Amino acid sequence: MLPHYQVKTAENGQVALDYLKVIPKPNLIISDIMMPLMDGYQLLQTLKTSEQYRFLPVIMLTALAQADHKLKALRIGVDDYMLKPFSEEELIARVHNLIKHAFLRQQFLQKEENLAPTVNETGTEKEATSIKLSETDQAWLAQLEIVSLRNLSDFNCSVEQLASEMAQSRWQFNRQLKGLTGLTGRQYLLETFDFTQQNGISKQQLSQLRELLWLEQQYNLILMGPSGVGKTFMAAGLAYDAIKTGYDALFRTMQEVVDVLKMKDMARSAKAEYQRMLKSQLLVIDDMMMFPVDKKDANRLFHLINHLHEKSSIIITTNKSPKQWAEVLNDAVLATAMLDRILYRCEIIQLQGKSYRMANRQTIFENNPPLSN
């Protein structure tokens, strides 16, 4: 490590915390688990609950190979976990990647802080310059607020839908929104996500997902629930956040994935798309197991999942429980093997609630009476 990085050592977690108070903030921390006074779990818990250090990457080294030890560290929020013995070359590669991604995330966050206070020549903070909007811009934002409130609970609301209701093209809408708020249409939708619907995820949990630490750890996400509760909306938003942060992310429906796998050896465009999937750092597969899959397509899908295993992250949206996958694939062994790879490093998010589409269905009749038996 020394030829590549400056290293400061501490004999236990408590000493490490004492060092952090007096030395410049490090780029990364490498910790053992078994230590006197304060072990690695306690150190990790302290760091990840600290406002100052919660984004600081942490690698844990241990000889404890049992899955429960690893899961404990992952649940606290460790960024990487390496079993002893390991090669120094592998450790340096992991350190390099974690520091690089932390730097890219910090750059992204700094770009978003457009109204941060500045410092004048006397060393005191100046007030942020206020932006004066024209009456036309103010009226446009007021109309957007009305449109947004009308669609607040619509998990299926798209940028195209907002643009249409504002009587603009998607390009015009995004350009004006970005100029006035600094947000793209997709970001605006995520920021105005309605958490009062109690669909199974809190604002804090969604914020944690948007920090993309799970993507750095090559974790998978399964967004599971009935139709109309926001699975696709959330997956598309997380993919967009990943792209903005510098990751190579793709969003595809399961039908599109299956079609590419069928045609990759026959069509040049399908082969190129297949290569994009293999190289992606995040692949979203929407509506997984929505329809029955024949034996050949199921095998092709398994090989794609197997290739991405521990190399990339996958987000899956589905209304089928893992137990139902065997029925869709008509092959319990293949379904088990596929799930084994997906669930190895995975967070399952169970979304719930009534479908927005059904709760807010449109009717051609005025004063439509309630349905009766």
N, C-alpha and C positions, 0 to 999 in steps of 0.2 A: 504493500500500500504506500509506503513512504516515498518512493520515487515519483508517484503519481499525485499524491495528495498530502497536505499537511494534516498530521494526526495528533490528537490530544487524547491521552488515555486516563481512565479512572477505574479504581478498584471495585466500585459498586455503584448502584443507582443513586444513592444519596450524594456521594462525592460528585457524580456527574451533574446533578442538579445544582450543587454548589458552584461548580465550574461555570455553568451556564449564566450565573448571575454576574460573573466578572470578566468573561471572555466574549469576543464578538460572536454573534449568532452563527453557528456552524451550518453547513449545507446539508448535513446528513448525520445520523447517529447509528452506530452499530452496537448492539447490546447482546450480551449473553443472557440466558434465563436464570441460571443458578448463580446467585451472588449473595453475599452476606448483607445484613442491614436492610437493604432494599433490593429485591430481585427484579428481573427484567419485566415481569408483568406489572409490578407496581410502578416502575419507571415509565413504562409505556402508557399506563393509565393516567399518570400525572401529566405526561406530555400531550396526550390526545384530548385532555380536558382543559388544557391551557389555551387561552386566546392567543398568546404570543407564540406558542410552539406547536399548535395542533396541525399545522400544515407541514411541519418539518418531517421529511422522510425518515423512517426507522426500519432497519433490518435487524432481525433477531437470529442469533446463531445458537444452536443447541444440539445436543446428542439425544434429546428426547424425541424419539421417532413416533410415539403414539399419536393417533389422530386427535385425541382430545386436547393435548397440549397445543397442537397447531391451531385447532379451532378456537381455543381460548384466546390466543394471540390475535387471530384474524378478527374475532368479534370485538376485541378492544380497538382494533384499527391498525395493526401492523402493516407496513407497506410491502415487506418481503420477509420470507422465512426460509432459512437455509439449514440443512442438517449437516452435522459433522460426521465424517471428515468431508471437506470440500476443497476445490482447487482455488488458489489465489486468483487465477485468471478469471474464473467464473464470478467470484466476489467483486472484482474490479469492474467487470462488465455490468453487473447488476447495479453497483454504485453509480457508474456513469449514466445508466439509463434513468435511474430515479432522480438524480440531480438535474439531468437534462429536462425531464418532464416537469419537475417542480419549477424550473426556471421558465419554461414555456407557459405554465399556468400563471405564474406571477406576472409575466409580461401581459397576458390576456387581462388579468384583473386590473392592472395599472391602466390599460387602455380604456377600461370601463369607468374609471374614476375621473371623469371629465371636469367635475366641479370641485376637485380637491383644492383647499386653500393654499395660496402661495405665500412666500416670505419676502418682505420688502428689504430695503437696504439696512434698516435699523435692526433687523433680525426678528421682527414681530410679524405675526400672520396678518395678511391682508384679507379682506372679505372677498369671497369668490365673486367674480363678475357676473352680474345678473343678465340674463338674456331677455331682451324686450321683444315680445311677439307682436306682430301686426294683428289688427282686428280680424283679418281673414284667417290667419293661422289660429287665433284663439277660437274662432267659430268652428274651424275644422276639428280642433281637438275636443271641443265641447260636443260636436256631433259624433266623433269617434267614441267618446265616453258613453253617449246614449246607446250607440250600436253595441258597444262592449257589454254594457249592463244587460241589454236584451239577450245577449248570447253567453252570459256569464257562466251558466251551468252546462253549456253545450260542449261536452268533451270532444265532439266531432267538428267543432268550428275550425275552419281553416283560414289561412291568409287570403285565399281566393274569395271566401265568403265575406270576410270583412271588407275587402276591396270592392266587391260587387255592391254591398250595401252602402259603401261610401261613393258609389258611382265612379269608380276609378279602375284602371287596369291594375294587375298585381304590381307591375313595375312602377307605375305612378304612385301607388299606395306606399310601397316600401321606400321609395325615394323620399316622399314627403314625411313619412313617419320617422325615418332615420335622421332626417335633417332637423326635426323638431324635438325628438326625444332621445336620439342616439341609439334607439332600438330597431332591430329588424322586425318584420311581422311575426316571425316564429318566436323571437325573444319576447315580444309584447304579449303573445298568447300565453306563454309560460308564466310571465310575471303576473298576469291577471287570472291565473288558474283559480277556480272557485273551490276552496277547501271546506266550505260549509256543507257540501254535498255528502261528506262522510263516506267517501268511496273506498276507504281502507288505507289511505296514506296521508300522513300529516304534512304540514308545510315544512317542518324541520326535516323530516325524512326526505322529501323531495329536494330540499336544499342540499342535503348531504349527497344525494345521488348526483346532483348537478356539479358538485366539486370534483367528480370523476376519479376519486381515489380508487374505487373499485375497478376502473378501467386500467389504471396503472398497475394494479395487482393482478390483472388478467382474470378478473371475476366475471361470471356470467350472471344475467338477470332473467328471471322468468316472470312476466307480468300475466297473471292468471285471473280470469273472472268472466262473467257473462258478457254478452254483447252490449255495447253502449255505455260502458263505465270508464272509458278513457285510456284503455291499454295502448291503442295505436297512437293517440295524441301524445302520451307520455314517452313512448319509445322514439317517436320521430323527434320530439324536443331534445331528448338526451343525445340522439345521433347528431343533431344540429350543434349542440353544445360541444360535442367531441370534435367536430370538424372545425369549429371556431377556435378551439384550443390547439389545433395542429395535428389531430389524429386523422387517419385515413378511415372513414366510416362509410358504410353502405346501408341503405334501407331497401329491403325487397320483401315482397309477399312470398309465401311459401310456393304459390303457383309459379311465380317468376323464377324462383330458385330451381324448382323441379324442371321447368322448361329449359333453363340454361344447362342443367346437368344432362338432359336428354340430347341436346343439340351440340354440345361442346366439341364433339369429334366430327361433326358434319358441317358446321357453319363457323366461319371465321369470327363473326361478331359474338357468337355464343362462347367461343374459346377465349376471346379477349375478356368478356365479362366474367367468365370462370376464373381467369387469372387474377382479375381485380378482387374477386371474393377471397381467393387464397392469400393474397397479399394484404387484405384489409386488417386493420387493428381492431375494428368493431364491425360486426355484421348483425344487422337487425333482420330477423325473419318474422314477418307479420302473419297472423292467422295460421300458426303452426298447427298441423293436424286438423285443419278445418274440414278436409275432405279425405276420402279413402285414397290410399297410395298403393300402387301395385308393387310386386316384389322387386322388380328391377329398379324402379324409382326409389324405393325404400333403401336399397343397397347403395345407390349413388348418394343419397342424402347422408347415410351413415358415414361414407368415406369422406364427405366434405366436413362433417362434424369432427371426425377423427383427425383430419388434417389440421383443423383449427384448434384442437384441444391443447391447452397450455401455451398456445402461440398467440391467440387473439381472444377477444371477448365476444360473446354472443348475447344479444337480447332477443328473447322469444316472447311473442304475445300469443296467447292461446285461451280458448274456453274449454279445453280438455284437461283433466287431471292427468298426472303421469301414468296412473293406472289405466287410463283409457287409451293411451298411446298404442298399447299392444293391440287393441281392437282395431284402431285405424290402420295400423301397419299390417295387421293380420299375421304378426310374427312376434311372439313374446320374447324370444331370445334376442332378436335384433333391437326391439324397443328397449330392453334392459341394457344392452350394450351402449345404445345411443344415450340413454339417460345417465348411465354411469359416467360418461365423459362430460356431459353438460352439468350434472349436479355435483361433480367433484369440487369445484370452486364456484359456488352459485348462491345467490340470494333469491328466494321465491317470494314474490310480493302478491298477496291475494287481494285483488280489488273486488269490491262488492257494491251493492246498491241496485236501484232500478235503472233500466235503460233510459238514457236521456231521450232517445228517439221516440220511445213509446210514451214517456211522460209528457212529451211536448209535441206529439204528433199533430200534423196539420189536418184540417177538415175543409171540405168545399161548402159545408152548410153553415149558415149563421145561427147563433144561439144553439149550438149542437147539444142535444140533451144527453145525459149520461146513459151508457149502455145498461140495459136491464135484462135479466134472465127471462 
